[in-house]
Amino acid sequence: MALTNDHTVKAFDEDLNRLRGLISEMGGRAEQALLQAMTALGKGDLDLAAQVVRDDRKIDALEAEVEQLTVQTIALRAPMADDLREMIAALKIVSVVERIGDYAKNIAKRVALMDQTRSIEAIPVLMSMSNIVAELVHDALDSFAARDAELAVRVTARDKNVDDFYNSIFRTLVTFMMENPKYISESAHLLFVAKNLERMGDHATNIAEMVYYVVTGEHMEERERGETPEESAAAEKEQG
């Protein structure tokens, strides 16, 4: 009986390690997709943008593999308590990582539509914003691999930097469009990119919150969020 239990524990540990490895690979690919999409945007590199779109299929394939392994492991090993929490979190995390990959793909698809925008002031700020987002995604996934609740907390705190970047870019581009009507279409594309980056930051925070729950068994305290530019504009319109 003891030998059977030892075998079951060893088999579960092997499945869990494989699962963590797949999520790490998936996260690395999503992070790379983000950086490549922004490089393609900054340089107007259509070939690199097309590569990001093609490579997204691998992220989708990894998501399917993780889902299959997780369901199989839960069914065969019947994990309990902490282990079960981690398996459930893995299912949620890969769904979030897949969305991050989709956002990177969406940015890459915009490159061909933005030939006139590389001189617009917001471009360098967008590049800086994307670097912070990539770091958040990387650290959120590191916190999962290391079961590091403190790192997860630091990730959620740093998401405010992404929000601040988005608010600044939003105002810059709106002002630019008002002063340069011929660039309204191109600026709208850049607003789309900024919103995608902001959503990636939110998803990194979601991963970190899941990790915190897995490690501690408790939900992270909800952080205060400032008003978005869209919410401010809506409020001003209602008051007017």
N, C-alpha and C positions, 0 to 999 in steps of 0.2 A: 504493500500500500504506500509506504514511504517512497519507494522508487517511482511509483506512478505519479505521486505528488511532485517529486523533484523534476520529473520529466515534463509535467504540465507547466511548472513554474519556468523551467528553462525554455520551453517552447513559447510561452507567453512573452518572456523577455526578448527572445529573438524576433518575434513579431513586432514588439514595441520598438525595438531598435531599428528595424527595417522601416517601420512607419515614420519614425522621426527622421530617418535618412531621406525618405521620399518627400516629406514636407520641407526639409531643408533644401533639397534640390529644386523643388517647385518654387520656393520662396526666392532662391537665388536667380532662377530664370525670370521671375516677375520683376525683381529688382533690376536685373540686366535689361529687361524690356523697357522699363521706365527710362533708364539712363540712355539707352540707344535711341529711343523715340525722341527724347529731348535733344540729343546730339544731332539727329536727323533734322529736327526742327531748326536748330540754330544754324546748321550749315546748308539747309535746303537739299539734303541728301536723299533723293527719292529711292535709291537702291537700298539704303539702310532702313528706311521707313518700310519698304516692302518686306524686308527680312523680318522686321519686328512683327508684322502682320502674319507672316508664314509661321514664325516660331511659336505663336500663341497656341497653335494646335498641340504642341508638346506639353504646354501647361495644362490644357484641357485633358490630355491623355493621362497626365500624372494625377490630376484630381480624380479621375475615374478609378485609377489604380489604388489610390489611397482609400477611397470609399469602399471598394471591394474588399481590400485587406482589413479595414476596420470592422465592417459588418461580419466578415468571416471570423475574425478573432473574437469578437463579442459572442458569436454563436458557439464557437468551439471551446473557448477558454473560460467563458462566464466570469469575466473580471468583476471585482467588487470595489466599493469605496473609491479610494484615490485612483486606482487603475481604471475603473469605469469612467470616472470624471475625465481622465486624460483621453480616453478613446472617444468619448462624446465631443470633447473639445476639438479633437483632431478633425472630426467631420465638419465642424463649424469653421475651423481655421482654414481648411483647404478651400471651402466655398468662398471665404473672404479673399484668400490669395488669388483665386481664379478671377475674382472681380477686379483686383488690382492689375492683373495681366490684361484684362479687357480694357481698362482705362488707358493703359499704355498703348494698346492696339488702336484705340480711338484717337489718341494723340497722333500716332504715326499716320493714320489715315488722313489727317488734316494737313500734313506737310505739303502735299501737291496743291493744296488750295491757297497756300499762304506765300506765294512768291514775292509779294511786295512788302512783307511785314518785317523782314530781318533788320531793318534800320529803326524800327519803332522802339521807343525807350523801354517798354515793358519786357522786351526779350531777355536782357541780362538778368532782370529780377526774376523772371520765370525760371531761368537756369539755376539761380541760387535757391529758389524755392524747391525745385525738383531734387537738388542735392540733399536738402534737409529731409524731404519726404523719403528718399531712398535710404537715408540713414535710419529713419524711424522704422521703415519696413524691415530693414536688416536687424535692428536691435530688438524689435518685437518678436521676430522669429528666433533670434538668439535666446531670448528670455524663455521661449517655449522649449528649445533644445536643452537648455541648462536648468529648467524649472526655477528660474530666477525671478521671484516676486518683486524684489527691489528694482531690478532693471525694468520690469513691466510698469511699475509706478513712474519711473523716470520717463518712459516713452510717452505716457499719457500727459505728463506735465509739459513735455516739449512740443506737443501738438499745437499749443497756443502760438508757437512761432509760425507754424504753417498758416494758421488762421490770420495772423497779423500780415503775413505776406499777401494772402488772398485779398484782404480788405484794401491794402495799399495798391495792389495791381488793379483791382476793380475800379477804384477811384481814378487812378492814372489813365486807364483805358477809356473810361466814360468821358473824362475831360478831353482826352485826345480826339475822341470821335466828335465831340461838340466843336472842337477847333479845326478839325480836318475831316469834313463830311465824306470826302472821296475815299477815306480809309475805313468807313464804317463796317463794311463786310469783313475786311481783314482783321480789324480789331475785335469783332464779334467772335472770330475763330480763336483769337488769343484768350478771350474771356472763357471760351469753352475749355481750352487747355488748362487755364488757371483753376477752373471749377473741378476738372478731373483730378488735378494734383491735390486740391483741397479734400476731395473725397477719398483719395488714397491715404492721406494723413489720418482721416477719420477711421478708415479701415485698419490702419496700423494700430490705432488706439483700441479698436474693437478686439484685435488679436491680443494685445497686452492685457485687456480686462479679462479675457477668457483664461489667459495664463495665470493671472493672479488668483482667479477662482479655483483653477486646477490645483495650484500649489497650497493655497491657504484654506480652501473650502468656504471662503467668504467672498462676497461681492465687493469690489472696489467702490469707494465712495465716489458718487457722481460729481464730476468737476463742473464748475460754473462755466458757461459759455457766453461769450459776448454776442451782441446783436450783429447779424451779418449785414452787409451793404444792401442786399435785396430786402431784408426785413426793415431796415432803416428807411429805404425808399418807399416801401409800402405804407409804413406808418406816416411818413410825411404826406403821402398822397391822400391818406384817409383824413388827416388833420386839415389838409387844404380843401 
